[in-house]
C-alpha cells in the first residue's frame, strides 16, 4: 500500500501544505520537508485522493 495515496492537503495563507495530524485547536503540517504546528482555523482543508485506474 502506498502511504502517499491518500493525503490531506490544505492551504495555509496561500501555501499548499500537507496535514500530518489535525486537532481541534492546532495541527501538525509539513511544508518543504519541515514540520510546523499551526492553528487549525487557519487551514483550508482539501482531500487529495489518488486511485488506480
C-alpha positions in Angstrom: 0.0 0.0 0.0 1.3 3.4 -0.9 1.4 5.7 2.2 1.1 8.8 -0.1 -2.1 7.6 -1.8 -4.5 9.4 0.5 -3.1 12.7 1.7 -4.9 15.6 3.3 -3.7 18.8 1.8 -4.5 22.3 2.9 -3.9 25.9 2.1 -2.1 27.8 4.8 -2.1 31.5 3.9 -1.7 30.7 0.2 0.9 27.9 0.7 -0.1 24.3 -0.2 0.8 22.1 2.8 0.3 18.5 3.9 -1.7 18.0 7.1 0.0 15.3 9.2 -2.3 15.4 12.3 -5.4 17.6 12.8 -6.8 18.5 16.2 -9.4 21.0 17.4 -7.1 23.9 18.2 -3.8 23.1 16.4 -2.5 20.9 13.7 0.9 19.5 12.6 1.7 20.2 9.0 4.6 19.5 6.6 5.9 22.2 4.1 9.0 21.6 2.0 10.2 18.8 4.3 9.8 20.7 7.5 7.1 20.2 10.2 5.2 23.1 11.8 2.4 23.4 14.4 -0.2 25.9 13.3 -3.7 27.0 14.3 -6.3 24.7 12.7 -8.7 27.5 12.0 -6.0 29.0 9.6 -6.1 25.9 7.4 -8.3 25.5 4.4 -8.6 21.7 4.2 -8.9 19.7 0.9 -8.7 16.0 0.3 -6.3 14.6 -2.3 -7.1 11.1 -3.3 -5.2 9.1 -5.9 -6.7 5.8 -7.2 -5.5 3.2 -9.7 -7.4 3.1 -12.9 
